[in-house]
């Protein structure tokens, strides 16, 4: 081997060695980041196998040591103090990396589909100059296997950057910051048109008999795809060759395999890379894509929540979510499944949006009430603001009183009917035929009746795709749709 070639090979080996020795950090651990205050924050990254990494937070004089494993991965737990900053994080080994402008505060994960993805620049107005609010977006990505990384960076909330923030997450973080003074970090992992099963770990779907049909249907789709694709191509060629004026619409292509609507693909690509970054809780706005199987959603959604909590090793991880707004495609079964999840899964909160819908637009443009109502749950439960009313009236119980039914609620202080008499109440006897009902407020309960229903057994409220109810509490928050019966629903049994 010639001298020049020997030198070249030696340089390549040296370059490879130096490259492998460099400390590499995930996108979450970068300039302008926010770490959860008063926590045991987990940091991680990559270095040369066996290498010792020294981590020195500027809020502490005590370094933390980590050692890279055989795959080069290392993790470390760093104790954080109360909210404040800016600080630095120094990572040192054979080389060093410094992360600057680190704040300690409150970190929330915002996820879901298009109404969470909806950007602030589409909103009618917003101030958006809060340097202590930071957001990092997880790029839309599907994956067959769980991913370890994503590409992104933290941005500081300013008039120049806020336009691309999730509008719901912005209004939530603004109110939390204003009320507490804490820095607020938002990790935004959302993608329009996605069902909850896309955000759910495959093992969860496999282990639950109520959810196994989701995987079975997908497997059938995979098996049938080649034939479906061939039929589509033949139809498309025939359609292109047809020169008549009545040839109809272009044939629709079969759904792409491994798309953002496929089971577990978004969990693998967009949630797995976030674990185990310390978070205060989760904000969730999703459900529209599961409306056709609204009853099944109660099993799917609750299982997803429990799985995420398991991932973050926190069975009390707050999970606050938005009930789907009125729209012609959104049935009451789905809203009930969301309400059932609130009632059966602890440490959750539900935001009612019956006053913020549009029968023709599934993306209501005013996201401020949604973000503010999510913040109410957090302010009350997580930040000790006990003067806050967290929710509108939520159905609690019923009692038959002669030819009337009395309905009791949580969050019922100061029940009011806006603009006239109460609307959207129906009542039924044992014949399961619901009729419009008169509803009268009596202190913090409601008496429901219909003169033609002599022996009532059930009440439903706002039970349609596009309800227009007017029941609120004195805090100005609307009541959730509900039913008192357990009769079979339209979507029950769909798999």
N, C-alpha and C positions, 0 to 999 in steps of 0.2 A: 504494500500500500504506500503511495507517495506521501510526502510530508504534508502537502496541501490538503490531500484527502483526509489524512489523520487529524490535522488541525480542525477541519470541517466537522468530522465525526465527533471530536472532543467538544467542540463548541455546541453541537446539537445536544449532546449528553448533558453538558453544563446547563444549557437553556432549559432542558426538560426538568433537571433537578431543581433549578431555581423556580420554575413555574409551579412545580408540584409543592414547593415549600411555601408558597405564598398563602397567606390567610385570605380566605374568601368568605364573605358574609352574604346571607340572603337579603332580598330586597327590603324586607321588613326592618332589618337592622341597618339603617343608613341615615344620612344627614336629615335633620328636621323630624326625626321619629318621635313618637310619644310612647313611653313605657307606662304600664299600669302602676300607679302610685301604691305605696304601702303593701307591696306584694313580694312574693318570691318569683321574680321574673326569670323566665328561661330564655337564655341566649344560645345560639348555635351557629355553626359554620363548618368550614372545611379547611384542612391543612394537610401537610405530609403525614402519612401514617406514623403514629408513635410520637408525634411532635407535641411538646408542651406549650400551651397557650396561656399567657397571663392577661387577665382582664382587670382593668382598673377604672371603676366609675369615679368621676370627679366629685360626686357627692359622698364618697367614702374613701377612707385611707387604707382600707383593707382590700388587697388584691384577691381575685378569685382565679384558681388554676383549673384548667381543663386539659385533657390529653386526647388527641385524635386517635380514633380506633383504626382497625386494619383497613377500613374503607376510606379513611381520611375524615370521617365525621366526628365532630366534638360537640358537646353540650355543657352548659354551665348554668348554675342558678345564682342570680344576683339579687340581693335584697334591696328593694327600693324604699325610699322615704316618702314623706308627704309631698304633695304637688308643688312643683316649682321648676326652676331652671332659668336659663339654659345651662346644660351640663355637657360633658364629653364622655365618651367611652373609648378607652385605649385598649387595643388588642395587640399583644406583642408576642412574637416567637422569633424565628430567624429573620422575619421582617415584621413590620408593624402597620396597623391600620387605625386611624382615629375617626370616630363618628362624632360629628359636631352638631351643635344646636339641638341637643336632646332635651325634651321636656318630660317631666313626670306628671301624669294626670289620669284621665279616664279614657279607656280604649273600648270602643264598641265595634262589633262586626255587623255591617249592614248587608243583607243578602235578599235574594228573591228574583222576581222577573221584571218586566218592563216598567211597572210603576215605581219600583225601587231604583231602577236604572235611569229613569226620567231625569234629565239634567236640569240644573238650575237655570240655564240660559233659556229654557222653554217656559220658565215661570214668568208670570206677569210683572213681578217686582221682587227685589231683594236688595238688602244693603251689602252684606258680604265683605266686611273688612275686619277680620278677626284673626290676628297673627297667632293667637294661642289655640286656634282650631286648625288641625292638620288632617289631610286625607290621603290615602294611598289606594289606587285602583288596581284590582287584580284583572289582568287582561282576559277577555273571553277565550276559554280554551277547553277543549274536550280531550279526554285521555282514557285509554284502556286500563292503565295501571295508575296507582297513586303516585303523584309527582312530588318532588322534594322542593322545587323552586318555581318562581315566576319572575317575570321582568316588570319592574315598576319602581316608583320613587315617591317619597312623601312630598306633598305640596302644601304650602302655607296658604291659608284662606285669605284672599285679597280680591279686589274687584277684577284683577286680571286672571286669576286662577279659578275663582269660584264658579264661573260659568259651566265648567265641566264637572262640578261636583254633583252627586246625587241630591236632588232637591229635598227629598224627604229626610235624608241623613243630615243635610245642611241645617234645616230648620230644627231638627232634634238637637244637634250639637250646639247650635246658637242658644237655644233656651237653657240647656244644661250649663253651658259656660256662663251665661248671664246670671243664672240663679245660684251657682256655686262658686264662680270665680276660677274653677279648675280648667286647665288645658284639656281639650277633648280631641282624641284621635279617632278617626273613622277608617276602618278597613272596608272598602266597598267591593263586594264580590257578587255581582248581579248580572243577569242576562235575560233579555226579553224572550217571551214565548217558550219558557221552560217549565216543565212539570216538576213537582216535588221529588219524584223518583229520580230525576237527573241529579239532584243534590243529595241523594241518600246512598250511603255505603252499600255495596253489593251484598255483603254478608248479612246486612239487616233485611234486605229484600228476600234473601234466600232462606232465612230462618223463621219467617213469619208466614203462616198459612194464609193470612189475609192479603199478603203482599206477593206471594209466589206467583200468582197469575200475571203480574206485571212482567216478570222475567220470562215466563212461558210464552207470552204474546210476542215479546221481543225476539225470542229464539225462533218462533215460527216466522216472523218477518224476515229474519236473517236467512232462514232456509228457503223461503219463497222468493227472495229478492232477485236471483238470476232470471227466473221465469217472468216475474213482474217487470223487470227491466227490458226483457226481450219484447214483451207485449207492448210496453210503452214505446219502444223504438219503432215497432211496426206501425202502431197507431199514428205516431208522429210523421212517419214517411207518407202514410196515406193522407193525413191531414194536409201536409205540404203540397201533395200532388193534386189535391182538390181545389179547383179554381172557381167553384161555384160561390155565389153570394151567401149561401146558407150553410156553409160548411161547419159552422159552430166554433166554439172556443178551442184553443190549442190544448191537446191532451195534457193532463197533469202528470208530472214525473213521480215515480214512487219515492217515498221518504228516504232520505239518505241514511245509510247505516252509520252508526257511530256519531250521529248528529248531536246537537245540544239538547235534543229531546230524548235521547237514549238513556236508559237507566244507568245511574252512578257515574256517568261521564263527567259531569261538572263537579261532583264531589271529588273525583280523582284529580281533575285539572285545576280546580279553583279553591277548594276548601282544604284538602290534604296539605298543600304547601304552607298553610297558615298555622298548622298545629306544630308545636304547643305554645305559640305566642300568647302571652297573658292578656286576657280580655275581661272587661267588666261584665259584658253581656252581649246579647244578639238582638238585632232589629230585623224583622222579617215582613216582607210585603210580597205575597205570592198566593196563587190559588186559581187564578183565571184559567190556566191551562189544565186544571184538574176538574173543571166544572162538570164534564160529562160523566164523571164517576165521583160525584160529590160525596156520596155516603162513604165510599172507600177511603176518602181523604182523612177521615178521623183516625184511622189506623195508621195510614202512611205518615201523616204529619206528626202525630205523637211519637211514633217510632223514630222518625228523623231527629226530633228534639232530644230524645233520650240518647240516641247514638252520638250526637254532637257533644252532649254533656259528658258522655263517657270518654270521648276523644280528648276533651280538655280537663278530664279528671275532676269534674266539678258537677255533682248532681244537683246543685242549687244554682247553676248558671242561669241568670235571668234571661227570659226569652219573651220579648214583647212583639206582638204581630198585629197586622192590619186585617180586619175583616173586609172581604171583597165588597166594593161599592155597587150600587144598583146599575145594572146594564142588561140589555136584552138577552145576553148569552149566559148570564150568571144566575144560577138557580138557588133557591133557598136551602137546598140540601147541603150545598157547599158551605154557606154561612153557618148553618147549624153545626157542621163538622168542626168548623173553627171554634164555635162557641163551646162545643163538647170538649175540645182540646183544652180550652181555658179552664173548664170546670174539673177536668180529670188529671191534668198534668200540673203539678205544683210549680210555683215560681214563674208563672206566665202572666201576661196581661194582654187584653184584646182591645183594639181600637175600632170603634164603630164609625162607619162612614156613610150611613144611609142618607145623610144630608149633603153629601159631596160626590154624587154620582151623575152620570149622563147616560141615558138609555142608548145613545148611538155612539158614544166615544168611551172606549174601555180605559182610556187614559185621562181621567179628570185632571184638568190643567192646574187646579189650585192645590198644591201640595203642602201649603203652610199648616192648615188644620191637622193634617195627618202627622206631620213631624212634631207639632206642638202636643198632640194627644199621646204620641209615643213618649214624649218627654215627661208628661204628667205621671205615667206609671213609674218611670225611673226616679223622678224627683220624690215621689211619695215612698217608694219601696227601698231605693238604694241611697238616697241622699237626705233622708229624714225630714222632708218638707211635709209635715203632717197637716198643715193647713190646706194643702192641695187636695182637690177631688180628683181621683185617678181616672174615673170612668163615668159614663152615663149609666142609666138604670140597666141592671142585668138581672134577668129572670131568676128567681130563687125557688118559689113554691106556689102551689094553687090549693084552693079549698072551695068545695061546693057549698053554697049557702042558699038552699031552696032552689029557685030557678035562676040563680046567678052564680058566677064563679069569681072568687076574690084572688087576685094575683099579687104576690109579694115580690119585692126586688131588693137586691143589694144596690148601693149607691143611689138610694131613692129619696134622699133629703130634698124636699121642695119640688115634688113632681108638678110639672106644668104641661099644658097643651098650648102649643104655639098656633095662633091664628084659628081660633074657634074650638069646636069640639074635637075630642080625640078621634083619630082616624086609624085605619088599617087593622082593627081588631075584628076577628071572626070567632064564631062559637059553634059548637056541634054537640048533638046528642050522640047516642050510641050508633046511629046510622052512618056516622062518619061524613055527613054532609055539612060542610061549613057554610054558615050564613053571616052576612054583615052584622056586626054587633054594636050596641051602645056601650061605651066605656066611660065610667065616671071615676074621677080621682077622689079618694077618701084618705086624706092625710098622705101617708107614704105607700098606699096600696091602691089598687084599681078594681072596681066591680064591673064585671062584663056580663051582658045579657042580651037576649033577643026574645020578644014575647012569643014567638012561634016555637022556641026551643024550651019546652017545659021542664025537661030533665037533662040539663047540660052536663057534659063529661069532659069537654076539652076546649081549649082556647088556642088560637094562633094569632101571631102579631107580625105584621110586615112580611107575610109569607108569600112572596111572589118575586119574580125576577127584578122588577123595577118598582119597589114600594115607595110610598111617599108619606111616611109616618111623621107625626108631630109631637111625640112624647119625649120630653127632656126632663132633666133635673135642674135645680136652681143654679147649678154651675154652668148651665148652657150646653150640656153634653147629651147627645141623643141616646135613646134606648136601643139595645140590640134586638133584632128579630128573634123570635122564639116560638116554640110550640110546647104544649103541656102533654101531648099524647105521644105514644110510641108506635103509631100505625105505620105500615110499610110506606116508604117514600119512593118517589119516581126513579131515583138512581140506585136504590138499594138492590144489591145482588149483581150489579154490573161489575165485571172484572176485566 
